[in-house]
Amino acid sequence: MVVRSVRSLLATDLVDHVVLLVADERRDALVRACLGLSVSVSTHALSDMQPHAHQRADATTGDGPITISSADVVVVHEASRPFAPSALAAAVVAAVREGHEMAVPVLPLVDTVKQVDADGLVRGTPDRSGLRVLQTPLAVRGDLLRPSLAADPLALARHHAASGGTVHTVPGHSAAFSVHSAWDLELAELLAKRIER
């Protein structure tokens, strides 16, 4: 999943190099998995990273989920969304470059959601017309990034909005689903096999 996510970011032509922020015990495995890609692996915090001075003005450096741009745009992506199209990264970066503080892909909520009390009884049905499902990658102006939240992109978006910031939305994509459960993993494996045919 990490390799697919890295390749998706590199395919945008907005990213020249990806730095993966990983737990120390996963470092060696990810170095091997990403061999041949423009990737380095770090166990350091995002706050320790700086843009590479030698990169072109619109180039970026960051991690497989986090990319720091020398143009002061930060792209944050969850490797658990390995099929997110490269166009999503391009769309959120474009939105920030157009003047938005933060941009995130979203999809309309199609499932019926119920309010349930502590006893498990249904107490109401929220209006879903204004509800959206957030996805990644998201982009944020570099000076607004909170490094402590960078490892959790959706928490970053929630915190920014709760703090009075604005979060612009762009159309998401069904392929950018998050792999969390065994069912998600099975679906991802089926998709990967279909793509590789």
Secondary structure, 3 states (H helix, E strand, C coil): CHHHHHHHHHCCCCCCEEEEECCHHHHHHHHHHCCCCCEEEECCCHHHCCCCCCCCCCCEEECCCEEEECCCEEEECCCCCCCCCHHHHHHHHHHHHCCCCEEEEEEECCCCCCEECCCCCEEECCCHHHCEEECCCEEEEHHHCCHHHCCCHHHHHHHHHHCCCCEEEEECCHHHCCCCCHHHHHHHHHHHHHHHC
